Amino acid sequence: MRPALGILLALAACAATPPTLSEPPVELTGGNLLAPLAVIADAAARDWDRAGTTLEGQPQATALAAARLEWLAGEGRPGGRLAAYPASFRFGLDRARDEVRANLAIAPDATPEQTVAALLAARRALAANDAAAVQASLSPPAFRDVQPSPLRRLSEPGVSPSAQIATAALREEVARVAAERGGPLFDAPGRGLTTFGMGGSTDR
């Protein structure tokens, strides 16, 4: 086989293979990994109901809510679970994420992976009453060193109307597609949105 032809065939094989989607941290789904997109979208909409005002005074709950929103926004990138969704949903999630990042002093250039890991580490440290671990988790590169501090902001997250709008719309769209396709599970991006039976393939 000529080398050029071999390279073309290899590229074609790669293009035909959908990307492997990584599982979200178990804390984001409460342990339900069968349909993480549907579970996290539903939880996020509840997190940010009333623009997140119910999170006031609950730093652990705020950290988890922000982590879910970060994960969803990250899934809008190429290769993610939301990559095939209409751009309006991805734009809405990006805007909501930026709004929450500003409120919580999260660095604007932090990656979703960095931010989710830092927020969940902060949540675990808060639960363990480990002040040193809390301080370490709320430090650069995921967080900015500003005042009020990220810890205080987790307790006083303010309002996030964009988060309420974006997560409610996404939950509705996820449910609509699920009902249309016959189940709650979604396939890999790039092949359109499809669903499978509860006992079949997952959305990885």
C-alpha positions as CSV (number, residue, x, y, z in Angstrom):
1,M,0.0,0.0,0.0
2,R,1.3,3.4,-0.9
3,P,2.2,5.6,2.2
4,A,-0.2,8.4,1.1
5,L,-3.1,6.0,0.7
6,G,-2.4,4.5,4.1
7,I,-2.5,7.9,5.7
8,L,-5.8,8.7,4.0
9,L,-7.3,5.5,5.2
10,A,-6.1,6.1,8.7
11,L,-7.6,9.6,8.7
12,A,-10.9,8.2,7.4
13,A,-11.0,5.6,10.2
14,C,-10.4,8.3,12.8
15,A,-13.2,10.5,11.4
16,A,-15.6,7.6,11.4
17,T,-15.0,6.9,15.1
18,P,-16.9,9.2,17.4
19,P,-14.9,10.8,20.2
20,T,-15.0,9.2,23.6
21,L,-16.8,11.4,26.1
22,S,-15.3,11.5,29.6
23,E,-17.6,10.9,32.5
24,P,-18.4,13.9,34.7
25,P,-17.3,13.9,38.4
26,V,-19.8,11.7,40.3
27,E,-20.7,14.6,42.6
28,L,-22.3,16.5,39.7
29,T,-24.8,13.7,39.0
30,G,-25.3,12.4,42.6
31,G,-24.0,9.1,41.4
32,N,-26.3,8.7,38.3
33,L,-24.0,8.2,35.4
34,L,-26.5,6.5,33.0
35,A,-27.5,9.8,31.5
36,P,-25.2,12.5,32.9
37,L,-26.3,15.3,30.5
38,A,-30.0,14.9,31.4
39,V,-29.3,14.6,35.1
40,I,-26.9,17.5,35.3
41,A,-29.1,19.7,33.1
42,D,-32.1,19.1,35.4
43,A,-30.0,19.6,38.6
44,A,-28.5,22.8,37.2
45,A,-32.0,24.2,36.4
46,R,-33.0,23.6,40.0
47,D,-29.7,25.1,41.3
48,W,-30.3,28.3,39.5
49,D,-34.0,28.6,40.0
50,R,-34.9,32.2,41.2
51,A,-31.6,33.3,39.7
52,G,-29.6,31.4,42.3
53,T,-31.0,33.4,45.3
54,T,-31.7,30.2,47.2
55,L,-28.0,29.6,47.3
56,E,-27.4,32.5,49.6
57,G,-25.6,31.4,52.7
58,Q,-24.9,28.0,51.3
59,P,-21.2,27.9,50.1
60,Q,-21.2,24.1,49.5
61,A,-24.4,24.2,47.5
62,T,-23.1,27.3,45.5
63,A,-19.8,25.4,44.7
64,L,-21.7,22.4,43.4
65,A,-24.1,24.6,41.4
66,A,-21.3,26.5,39.8
67,A,-19.4,23.3,39.0
68,R,-22.5,21.9,37.2
69,L,-22.8,25.1,35.2
70,E,-19.1,24.9,34.3
71,W,-19.4,21.3,33.2
72,L,-22.4,22.1,31.0
73,A,-20.7,25.1,29.4
74,G,-17.6,22.9,28.7
75,E,-19.7,20.3,26.9
76,G,-20.6,23.0,24.3
77,R,-17.0,22.8,23.0
78,P,-16.2,20.7,19.9
79,G,-16.5,17.1,20.8
80,G,-18.8,17.7,23.8
81,R,-22.3,16.4,24.5
82,L,-23.8,19.8,23.6
83,A,-21.7,20.5,20.5
84,A,-24.6,19.5,18.2
85,Y,-27.1,21.6,20.0
86,P,-28.3,24.9,18.5
87,A,-25.8,27.7,19.0
88,S,-28.3,29.6,21.1
89,F,-28.1,27.1,23.9
90,R,-24.3,27.1,23.9
91,F,-24.2,30.9,23.8
92,G,-26.6,31.1,26.7
93,L,-24.5,28.7,28.8
94,D,-21.4,30.6,28.0
95,R,-23.0,33.9,29.1
96,A,-24.3,32.3,32.3
97,R,-20.9,30.8,33.1
98,D,-19.2,34.2,32.6
99,E,-21.8,35.8,34.9
100,V,-21.3,33.3,37.6
101,R,-17.5,33.5,37.2
102,A,-17.6,37.2,37.7
103,N,-19.8,36.8,40.8
104,L,-17.5,34.1,42.4
105,A,-14.1,35.6,41.4
106,I,-13.3,32.7,39.1
107,A,-10.6,33.5,36.6
108,P,-12.0,34.2,33.2
109,D,-9.4,32.2,31.4
110,A,-9.6,29.1,33.6
111,T,-10.6,25.9,31.8
112,P,-13.9,24.2,32.7
113,E,-11.8,21.2,34.0
114,Q,-9.7,23.5,36.3
115,T,-12.8,25.2,37.6
116,V,-14.9,22.1,38.2
117,A,-12.0,20.5,40.0
118,A,-11.4,23.5,42.2
119,L,-15.1,24.0,43.0
120,L,-15.6,20.4,44.0
121,A,-12.4,20.5,46.1
122,A,-13.7,23.5,47.9
123,R,-17.0,21.8,48.5
124,R,-15.3,18.8,50.0
125,A,-13.0,21.0,52.1
126,L,-15.9,23.0,53.4
127,A,-17.7,19.8,54.4
128,A,-14.6,18.6,56.2
129,N,-14.2,22.0,57.9
130,D,-10.6,22.1,56.6
131,A,-9.7,25.8,56.3
132,A,-6.3,25.2,54.7
133,A,-7.8,23.0,52.0
134,V,-10.5,25.5,51.4
135,Q,-8.0,28.3,50.9
136,A,-5.9,26.1,48.6
137,S,-8.8,25.1,46.4
138,L,-10.0,28.8,46.0
139,S,-6.6,30.0,44.7
140,P,-5.2,30.6,41.2
141,P,-5.3,29.4,38.5
142,A,-9.0,28.7,38.9
143,F,-9.8,31.7,41.2
144,R,-8.6,35.3,41.3
145,D,-6.9,36.7,44.4
146,V,-9.4,39.6,45.0
147,Q,-11.6,41.1,47.6
148,P,-14.3,40.1,48.6
149,S,-12.5,36.7,48.7
150,P,-13.8,33.7,46.7
151,L,-14.8,32.0,50.0
152,R,-17.0,35.0,51.0
153,R,-18.5,35.0,47.5
154,L,-19.5,31.4,47.7
155,S,-21.5,32.4,50.8
156,E,-22.9,35.5,49.1
157,P,-23.1,34.6,45.4
158,G,-25.5,37.3,44.4
159,V,-28.0,36.8,41.6
160,S,-27.4,35.1,38.2
161,P,-30.4,35.7,35.9
162,S,-28.5,34.4,32.9
163,A,-27.9,31.2,34.7
164,Q,-31.5,30.8,35.5
165,I,-32.6,31.4,31.9
166,A,-29.9,29.3,30.3
167,T,-30.3,26.2,32.5
168,A,-34.1,26.3,32.4
169,A,-34.0,26.5,28.6
170,L,-31.4,23.7,28.3
171,R,-33.4,21.4,30.6
172,E,-36.5,21.9,28.5
173,E,-34.6,21.2,25.3
174,V,-33.0,18.1,26.7
175,A,-36.4,16.8,27.8
176,R,-37.9,17.7,24.4
177,V,-35.3,15.8,22.5
178,A,-35.6,12.9,24.8
179,A,-39.4,12.7,24.3
180,E,-39.0,13.1,20.6
181,R,-36.4,10.3,20.3
182,G,-37.8,7.9,22.8
183,G,-35.5,8.1,25.8
184,P,-33.2,10.3,27.9
185,L,-29.8,9.2,26.5
186,F,-27.7,11.1,23.9
187,D,-25.0,9.8,21.6
188,A,-21.6,11.2,20.8
189,P,-21.4,14.6,19.1
190,G,-21.1,15.0,15.4
191,R,-23.7,12.5,14.4
192,G,-26.8,14.4,15.5
193,L,-28.8,13.9,18.6
194,T,-30.1,10.4,19.1
195,T,-31.4,8.4,22.1
196,F,-31.3,4.8,23.2
197,G,-33.3,2.6,25.5
198,M,-32.6,2.8,29.2
199,G,-31.0,-0.7,29.0
200,G,-28.8,0.1,26.0
201,S,-25.9,2.4,25.2
202,T,-25.0,5.3,27.3
203,D,-24.2,8.8,26.2
204,R,-20.4,8.2,26.4
